[in-house]
Amino acid sequence: MSQEPSGPVGRMEHHQIAVYLGALAAGALVGWVAPSAGPGLEHAINPVLGALLFVTFLQVPAAELLRSLRDGRFLSAALVVNFVVVPLVVAAMFAFLPADQAVRIGVLLVLLCPCVDYVIVFSGLAGGSSRRLLAATPLLLVVQMLLLPAFLYWFMGSELADIVEVGPFVKAFLVLIVIPLALSWALQAWAARRPAGRKVSDVATTTMVPLMAATLLVVAASQVPKLGDSLADVVAVIPFYVAFLIVMAFAGKAVARLFRLDAPAGRAVVFTGATRNSLVVLPLALALPDALSVDAANDRLVPRLVPAAQVTAAPFGS
């Protein structure tokens, strides 16, 4: 019989799914009770997420990351599942989406953009190769930046393809990837040379679950007030997200087998294909005209109502 982990950190890690769902519920409650706090909480999203990614990167040694960059099969599989398979799945679903233009744009921004942040955490929790996903992150970010205008043109026409700008992607890349990664490498170097650095590193790695919970809480609390009378429109697309996650779990598994990946790499491919909507596209959604404002809430809130980790942890058994 397994023993219950001791200490608050151990208990949080053991019950982390419950912690995350509780954080979402608490965030939704805060957003509903105190909607005026939404704008301020929105500014906290990137700092909290940056701290989470710093802790994530800290657990992947720099040498392992550099080795992962030479893994051509995994990188090819990640590109295929995200930029070939996913658009085809979205195309099959698109005709059945609600006719409202704002809702459709929100669904496209969610489903066409692979996650490059919290997916690393979720994949690691399910035994996936987080270091391979981490190595693929810059490539996935650049490719989605280049292809998103083309995808929007394909689905919605030229008028809305013009909403995609380079600025938000560059800012997100610096704030969420470059700075946390550089700081994590600096702390790794300090920990390798000094006991004090090791102590700081050990303490930092215990904050992953609280930081993930904080991220989910802040996102929910900042976006719930924007739903207003559009809650029904957002809820209407939840079945499409659920269907997408289920289909991509099996599609990701098929791609992993096609590229003959081992189980950890295969799990990572399943996660990168099914876990959608990097936070880097939130500025695009927030910059849309007021008539499309429901898109931002759709873009941020709905994917967290159906966490990808719960759907995609199973396909690769030991």
C-alpha positions as a printed Julia matrix, in Angstrom:
318×3 Matrix{Float64}:
   0.0    0.0     0.0
   1.49   3.34   -1.05
   2.13   5.84    1.71
   0.61   9.32    1.53
   3.38  11.88    0.81
   4.32  13.98    3.82
   4.54  17.75    3.95
   2.45  20.31    2.05
   4.6   20.14   -1.09
   4.41  16.34   -1.26
   0.66  16.38   -0.74
   0.17  19.02   -3.45
   2.22  16.98   -5.92
   0.29  13.82   -5.06
  -3.06  15.55   -5.59
  -2.01  17.97   -8.29
  -4.98  17.41  -10.63
  -7.34  18.27   -7.77
  -5.17  21.3    -7.01
  -5.38  22.49  -10.62
  -9.14  22.02  -10.83
  -9.51  23.86   -7.51
  -7.38  26.7    -8.86
  -9.59  26.97  -11.94
 -12.72  27.02   -9.8
 -11.23  29.62   -7.47
 -10.17  31.77  -10.42
 -13.64  31.58  -11.96
 -15.17  32.57   -8.61
 -12.8   35.54   -8.26
 -13.59  36.66  -11.79
 -17.31  36.45  -11.13
 -17.29  38.1    -7.69
 -14.67  40.78   -8.43
 -14.69  41.45  -12.19
 -12.87  44.76  -11.71
  -9.76  42.81  -10.73
  -9.59  41.24  -14.2
  -7.37  43.81  -15.96
  -4.8   43.78  -13.17
  -4.75  39.98  -13.03
  -4.31  39.86  -16.8
  -0.98  41.68  -16.4
   0.1   38.96  -13.96
  -0.27  36.12  -16.48
   3.14  36.44  -18.14
   5.14  36.89  -14.89
   3.49  33.87  -13.26
   3.88  31.75  -16.39
   7.48  32.9   -16.8
   8.22  31.74  -13.24
   6.57  28.38  -13.98
   8.66  27.91  -17.11
  11.82  28.92  -15.25
  11.19  26.1   -12.77
  10.41  23.72  -15.64
  13.59  24.61  -17.51
  15.57  24.28  -14.29
  14.81  20.56  -14.24
  16.25  20.0   -17.72
  20.08  20.15  -17.74
  21.5   22.36  -20.48
  23.6   19.5   -21.89
  20.5   17.32  -22.34
  18.7   20.13  -24.11
  21.52  20.58  -26.61
  21.55  16.83  -27.3
  17.81  16.89  -27.93
  18.25  19.46  -30.7
  19.94  16.74  -32.76
  16.89  14.44  -32.51
  15.65  14.87  -36.07
  12.98  12.17  -35.86
  11.27  13.73  -32.86
  11.42  17.25  -34.28
   9.98  16.0   -37.59
   7.18  14.16  -35.79
   6.34  17.29  -33.76
   6.14  19.39  -36.93
   4.0   16.85  -38.77
   1.49  16.38  -35.95
   1.13  20.14  -35.33
   1.21  21.6   -38.82
  -0.11  18.8   -41.05
  -2.39  16.6   -38.95
  -3.92  19.31  -36.75
  -5.02  21.61  -39.64
  -6.65  18.62  -41.37
  -8.56  17.72  -38.18
  -9.63  21.36  -37.74
 -10.75  21.49  -41.38
 -12.97  18.45  -40.83
 -14.58  20.15  -37.82
 -14.83  23.69  -39.16
 -18.11  23.38  -41.08
 -19.88  22.2   -37.91
 -18.76  25.12  -35.71
 -21.25  27.81  -34.62
 -21.69  30.44  -37.31
 -20.65  33.34  -35.07
 -17.45  34.81  -36.5
 -15.89  35.67  -33.11
 -16.39  32.11  -31.85
 -14.89  30.66  -35.01
 -11.82  32.87  -34.76
 -11.39  31.87  -31.14
 -11.55  28.18  -32.02
  -8.98  28.65  -34.79
  -6.57  30.56  -32.54
  -6.9   27.83  -29.93
  -6.62  24.77  -32.13
  -4.12  25.9   -34.77
  -1.48  27.09  -32.28
   0.55  24.38  -30.51
   1.26  25.06  -26.87
   4.88  25.97  -26.08
   4.6   26.54  -22.34
   2.55  24.46  -19.89
   2.59  21.44  -22.25
   6.16  20.82  -21.06
   4.86  20.43  -17.51
   1.91  18.23  -18.43
   4.04  16.0   -20.65
   6.59  15.5   -17.89
   3.82  14.56  -15.43
   2.67  11.81  -17.81
   6.16  10.41  -18.39
   6.73  12.21  -21.67
  10.1   13.59  -22.7
   9.9   17.18  -21.48
  13.48  17.85  -22.58
  12.62  16.97  -26.19
   9.58  19.25  -26.07
  11.7   21.97  -24.56
  14.21  21.63  -27.39
  11.38  21.81  -29.94
   9.83  24.93  -28.38
  11.68  27.61  -30.41
  10.98  25.76  -33.65
   7.27  25.32  -32.86
   6.97  28.97  -31.92
   8.6   30.24  -35.12
   6.66  27.89  -37.4
   3.29  28.78  -35.86
   4.13  32.47  -36.22
   4.84  31.94  -39.92
   1.9   29.63  -40.7
  -0.9   31.13  -38.59
  -1.68  33.92  -41.14
  -1.87  31.3   -43.9
  -4.16  29.08  -41.82
  -6.45  32.01  -40.97
  -6.59  32.97  -44.65
  -7.45  29.37  -45.53
 -10.34  29.21  -43.06
 -11.6   32.81  -42.82
 -10.31  34.73  -45.83
  -7.82  37.56  -46.22
  -9.6   40.07  -43.97
  -8.78  38.24  -40.73
  -5.39  36.85  -41.72
  -4.05  40.38  -41.2
  -4.61  40.26  -37.41
  -1.42  38.28  -36.89
   1.55  40.47  -36.03
   5.11  39.51  -35.21
   5.39  41.73  -32.13
   3.39  39.64  -29.63
   5.23  36.49  -30.68
   8.64  38.11  -30.26
   7.7   39.53  -26.85
   6.38  36.17  -25.68
   9.48  34.39  -26.96
  11.71  36.71  -24.94
   9.61  36.84  -21.76
   8.44  33.23  -21.65
  11.31  31.34  -23.27
  14.62  33.22  -23.53
  14.69  34.92  -20.11
  13.44  31.93  -18.04
  15.79  29.59  -19.91
  18.81  31.86  -19.39
  18.02  32.25  -15.68
  17.58  28.5   -15.26
  20.95  27.83  -16.89
  22.57  30.45  -14.66
  21.12  28.77  -11.57
  22.2   25.34  -12.83
  25.76  26.65  -13.18
  25.63  28.17   -9.69
  24.24  24.95   -8.2
  27.05  22.94   -9.79
  29.68  25.12   -8.08
  28.23  26.2    -4.74
  26.14  24.5    -2.02
  24.06  27.68   -1.72
  23.18  27.43   -5.39
  22.16  23.81   -4.95
  19.94  24.79   -2.04
  18.22  27.53   -4.04
  17.75  25.14   -6.95
  16.22  22.45   -4.72
  13.79  24.94   -3.21
  12.84  26.33   -6.63
  11.97  22.89   -8.01
   9.38  22.38   -5.24
   7.31  25.31   -6.51
   6.12  23.74   -9.77
   2.63  22.73   -8.6
   1.89  26.02   -6.76
   3.04  28.0    -9.8
   0.91  25.93  -12.17
  -2.07  26.44   -9.88
  -1.36  30.18   -9.72
  -1.18  30.37  -13.52
  -4.54  28.64  -13.94
  -6.15  30.79  -11.25
  -4.9   34.06  -12.75
  -5.94  33.09  -16.28
  -9.44  32.09  -15.21
  -9.94  35.1   -12.93
  -8.8   37.56  -15.61
 -10.91  36.12  -18.43
 -14.2   35.14  -16.76
 -15.33  38.81  -16.46
 -15.02  39.13  -20.25
 -17.59  36.44  -20.9
 -20.57  38.63  -20.03
 -23.56  37.5   -22.07
 -21.36  35.35  -24.31
 -21.01  32.38  -21.94
 -23.43  30.3   -24.01
 -21.37  30.96  -27.15
 -18.2   29.81  -25.43
 -19.79  26.76  -23.83
 -21.18  25.75  -27.23
 -17.7   24.98  -28.54
 -16.61  22.78  -25.61
 -17.74  19.58  -27.39
 -15.48  20.51  -30.32
 -12.49  20.84  -27.99
 -13.27  17.5   -26.37
 -13.61  15.83  -29.78
 -10.35  17.41  -30.93
  -8.46  16.15  -27.86
  -9.73  12.61  -28.3
  -8.95  12.52  -32.03
  -5.49  14.02  -31.54
  -4.61  11.55  -28.8
  -4.93   8.74  -31.33
  -3.51  10.79  -34.21
  -0.47  11.7   -32.12
   0.05   8.06  -31.24
  -0.1    7.14  -34.94
   2.46   9.8   -35.84
   4.77   8.63  -33.05
   4.58   5.09  -34.37
   5.16   6.28  -37.93
   8.42   7.91  -36.8
   9.31   4.89  -34.6
   9.69   6.93  -31.42
  10.25   5.43  -27.99
   7.55   5.73  -25.31
   8.73   9.01  -23.68
   9.14  10.71  -27.06
   5.82   9.26  -28.22
   4.02  10.65  -25.19
   5.58  14.04  -25.88
   4.31  13.95  -29.48
   0.81  13.07  -28.25
   0.92  16.02  -25.86
   2.25  18.55  -28.35
  -0.44  17.54  -30.83
  -3.33  17.6   -28.36
  -2.32  20.46  -26.05
  -3.3   23.65  -27.78
  -3.14  27.39  -27.66
   0.13  28.76  -26.45
  -0.29  31.82  -24.26
   1.64  33.75  -26.9
  -1.53  34.11  -28.99
  -3.51  35.76  -26.18
  -2.27  39.25  -27.19
  -3.62  38.57  -30.69
  -7.03  37.73  -29.28
  -7.04  40.74  -26.96
  -6.11  43.03  -29.87
  -9.16  42.08  -31.94
 -11.97  44.63  -32.49
 -14.62  44.93  -29.77
 -17.11  43.08  -31.93
 -14.89  40.01  -31.62
 -14.13  40.4   -27.91
 -15.69  37.06  -26.96
 -12.77  35.47  -28.79
 -10.28  36.32  -26.03
 -12.28  34.56  -23.35
 -12.87  31.61  -25.67
  -9.15  31.61  -26.5
  -8.03  31.44  -22.88
 -10.74  29.86  -20.79
 -12.21  26.94  -22.69
  -9.02  24.86  -23.1
  -8.6   24.93  -19.33
 -12.1   23.58  -18.75
 -10.89  20.35  -20.41
  -7.22  19.88  -19.41
  -5.36  18.04  -22.16
  -3.35  16.08  -19.6
  -6.45  14.16  -18.55
  -7.22  13.06  -22.1
  -3.78  12.29  -23.48
  -1.95  10.59  -20.64
  -3.12   7.12  -21.61
  -2.14   6.29  -25.22
   1.42   5.15  -24.48
   1.45   2.49  -21.81
   4.58   1.17  -20.21
